[in-house]
Amino acid sequence: MPTEVRHPDRHGYPPFKEMPQPEKVVVTDIEIGATEHLAITHFGFAFLASPRIRVFADAMELQPIASDWATRIYACKACAAPVLRIEVQAVTPELVDMVIF
């Protein structure tokens, strides 16, 4: 049973104040085809601060082709190498999901 009850902060975002914790950096390499896209979703978007996500191809940082509060979509049609390097910096990187479609 929890010993602490957290209440929403109605004046700020995220609505629940995060407990101070060190951020972690997780680096993942993903192989992607020229006609495929990479979707990166943060499942804690409603309650946690957004993670810092950086995607690299051929040592150049890619910008998402679409994004919203929870998800970013990347494409790499002009990349020479089929491998993307993804860096996620967050308190809870386990709440970040990556899908190729």
C-alpha positions in Angstrom: 0.0 0.0 0.0 1.5 3.4 -1.0 2.6 5.6 1.9 2.3 8.8 -0.1 -0.8 10.1 -1.9 0.0 12.5 -4.8 -2.6 15.0 -6.0 -2.7 16.7 -9.4 -1.1 20.2 -9.7 -3.9 22.1 -11.4 -1.6 25.0 -12.3 1.2 23.3 -14.2 2.2 20.6 -16.5 2.8 17.7 -16.0 -0.1 17.4 -13.6 1.8 15.3 -11.1 5.1 16.6 -9.9 7.9 14.1 -10.6 10.0 12.9 -7.7 13.5 14.1 -8.3 15.4 11.3 -10.0 18.5 11.2 -12.2 17.8 11.0 -16.0 19.1 8.0 -17.8 20.4 7.9 -21.4 19.5 4.8 -23.5 21.0 4.4 -26.9 19.5 2.0 -29.5 20.5 1.2 -33.0 17.6 0.1 -35.3 17.8 -1.1 -38.9 15.2 0.6 -41.2 14.4 0.2 -44.8 14.1 3.1 -47.3 10.3 2.8 -47.5 9.8 2.3 -43.7 9.1 4.8 -40.9 10.1 4.8 -37.2 7.5 5.8 -34.6 8.7 6.8 -31.2 6.0 7.1 -28.5 6.2 8.3 -24.9 3.5 6.5 -22.9 3.9 8.7 -19.9 3.2 11.9 -21.9 0.2 12.9 -19.8 2.0 12.6 -16.4 5.7 13.0 -17.0 8.0 15.6 -18.7 8.8 14.8 -22.3 12.0 12.8 -22.8 14.8 14.3 -25.0 14.8 12.1 -28.1 17.5 12.4 -30.8 17.6 10.3 -33.9 20.8 10.1 -36.1 21.4 8.6 -39.5 24.9 8.8 -41.1 26.0 10.9 -38.1 23.4 13.6 -38.9 20.5 14.3 -36.6 17.1 13.7 -38.2 14.0 15.8 -37.6 10.6 14.1 -37.2 8.3 14.3 -40.3 5.3 14.5 -37.9 4.9 14.8 -34.1 2.4 15.5 -31.4 2.5 15.3 -27.5 3.1 11.6 -27.4 4.6 10.5 -30.8 7.3 11.4 -33.3 7.5 9.8 -36.8 10.9 9.6 -38.6 11.7 8.6 -42.2 15.0 8.1 -43.8 14.6 7.9 -47.6 17.9 9.6 -48.4 20.0 7.8 -45.7 23.1 6.0 -47.0 23.2 3.5 -44.1 20.1 1.6 -43.1 20.8 2.0 -39.4 19.3 4.7 -37.2 20.8 5.6 -33.8 18.2 6.7 -31.2 19.2 8.4 -28.0 16.5 8.7 -25.3 17.2 10.8 -22.3 14.6 10.6 -19.6 13.8 9.7 -16.0 11.7 6.8 -17.3 13.1 5.6 -20.7 11.2 2.4 -20.2 8.0 4.3 -21.1 9.4 5.1 -24.6 8.3 2.6 -27.3 9.8 2.3 -30.8 8.0 0.7 -33.8 8.9 0.4 -37.4 6.1 0.4 -39.9 
